[in-house]
Amino acid sequence: MESLGDTTYYDQGTAAERWERARLFFDAQDYAGAARVLAGLVEEVPEQTGPRLLLARSYYHSAQLLRAEAELRVIVERDPVEHYARLMLGRTLQRQSRHEEAESHLRIASALAGDFEAV
């Protein structure tokens, strides 16, 4: 029984402690658990790319593709040259069978990575 009001295990502690907890969940391949921690953290520090990108990766790996896409689009909108977010967005769109839409993001990711032969 929770005695801290609405606070759960997933959102207890400082931002740094929750970041570390989310990383532990992610590394243990508990992607849904990582996402539960990260969702609150991203809400608290929406300007930080690291937690949002790990949240998107957690959603991707737990097959929450629309949520992953939404987080990745926020990152790409803020930072159009964020290579890994572009790559993840392309792959997320591919998993949704949106291959045409994915292609442009994958091409940009390749160019940003210096892989000009793939472009």
Residue pairs with C-beta under 8 A, 6 or more apart in sequence:
2 8
4 12
10 18
10 21
10 33
10 36
10 37
10 40
11 18
11 37
11 40
12 18
13 21
15 41
15 44
15 45
18 37
18 40
18 41
19 41
19 50
19 51
21 37
22 34
22 37
22 38
22 41
22 51
22 54
22 58
23 34
23 54
25 31
25 33
25 34
25 37
25 58
26 34
26 54
26 57
26 58
29 61
31 57
31 58
31 59
31 61
31 62
32 58
32 62
34 54
34 55
34 58
35 55
35 58
35 59
35 62
35 64
35 67
38 51
38 52
38 54
38 55
38 58
39 55
41 51
41 55
42 48
42 51
42 52
42 55
42 71
45 51
46 52
49 75
49 78
49 79
49 82
49 85
52 71
52 74
52 75
53 71
53 72
53 75
53 82
53 84
53 85
53 88
55 71
56 67
56 68
56 71
56 72
56 75
56 85
56 88
56 92
57 68
57 88
59 65
59 67
59 68
59 71
60 68
60 88
60 91
60 92
60 95
65 92
65 95
65 96
66 96
68 88
68 92
69 89
69 92
69 93
69 96
72 85
72 88
72 89
72 92
73 89
75 82
75 85
76 82
76 85
76 86
76 89
76 105
79 85
81 112
83 109
83 112
83 113
84 109
86 105
86 106
86 108
86 109
86 112
87 105
87 106
87 109
87 113
89 102
89 105
90 102
90 103
90 104
90 105
90 106
90 109
91 102
91 106
92 102
93 99
93 101
93 102
93 105
94 102
94 106
107 118
107 119
110 116
110 118
110 119
111 119
